[in-house]
Amino acid sequence: MRILYFLLALLFLLCQALAVTIIFYSDTLTCTKNNGTCAFMLCPIFMKAIGTCYDGAAKCCRRCI
């Protein structure tokens, strides 16, 4: 019976960790889906900033057309 409680607690902790990971990487995934790349400094030449990556720590850059 103790093993069941332990497994239930472990499952709860894993679900919380997964939720934090999804929230943290949501802007990075959005950038990738919009054909962008993440840059921690300025966007390279011929690219413009269209958003953020890594929870606002970097810029999402996409090629100017």
VMD Tcl script that draws the C-alpha trace (Angstrom):
set ca {
  {0.00 0.00 0.00}
  {2.93 2.34 0.67}
  {4.22 1.74 -2.84}
  {0.90 2.90 -4.26}
  {1.12 6.20 -2.35}
  {4.73 6.62 -3.44}
  {3.85 6.05 -7.10}
  {0.93 8.46 -6.87}
  {3.19 11.15 -5.39}
  {5.80 10.52 -8.07}
  {3.19 10.82 -10.81}
  {1.99 14.11 -9.32}
  {5.53 15.54 -9.30}
  {6.15 14.45 -12.88}
  {2.94 16.14 -14.04}
  {3.99 19.39 -12.38}
  {7.43 19.27 -13.99}
  {5.90 18.64 -17.39}
  {3.54 21.60 -17.02}
  {6.43 23.93 -16.13}
  {8.43 22.70 -19.12}
  {5.54 23.31 -21.51}
  {5.01 26.84 -20.19}
  {8.75 27.63 -20.35}
  {9.20 26.49 -23.95}
  {5.90 27.78 -25.34}
  {7.35 30.95 -26.88}
  {10.33 29.01 -28.28}
  {7.99 26.51 -29.96}
  {5.90 29.37 -31.36}
  {9.05 30.94 -32.81}
  {10.07 27.68 -34.45}
  {6.60 27.17 -35.93}
  {6.80 30.67 -37.45}
  {10.05 29.73 -39.24}
  {12.14 31.78 -36.83}
  {15.41 31.21 -35.03}
  {16.41 32.26 -31.52}
  {19.24 34.75 -30.97}
  {20.48 35.93 -27.58}
  {22.08 39.09 -28.97}
  {20.85 41.20 -31.90}
  {19.22 39.50 -34.84}
  {21.67 38.80 -37.69}
  {21.74 40.94 -40.85}
  {18.65 40.60 -43.06}
  {16.60 39.29 -40.15}
  {14.07 41.07 -37.96}
  {12.79 40.36 -34.46}
  {9.26 38.94 -34.44}
  {8.99 37.81 -30.82}
  {10.87 36.19 -27.95}
  {12.42 32.82 -27.10}
  {13.38 31.05 -23.88}
  {10.78 32.86 -21.79}
  {11.88 36.32 -22.97}
  {15.62 35.80 -22.62}
  {16.27 35.77 -26.39}
  {14.81 37.25 -29.54}
  {12.94 35.31 -32.20}
  {14.37 36.36 -35.57}
  {12.95 35.71 -39.04}
  {14.38 36.47 -42.46}
  {13.10 39.68 -44.05}
  {11.54 39.08 -47.44}
}
mol new
graphics top color blue
foreach p $ca { graphics top sphere $p radius 0.5 }
foreach p [lrange $ca 0 end-1] q [lrange $ca 1 end] { graphics top cylinder $p $q radius 0.2 }
display resetview
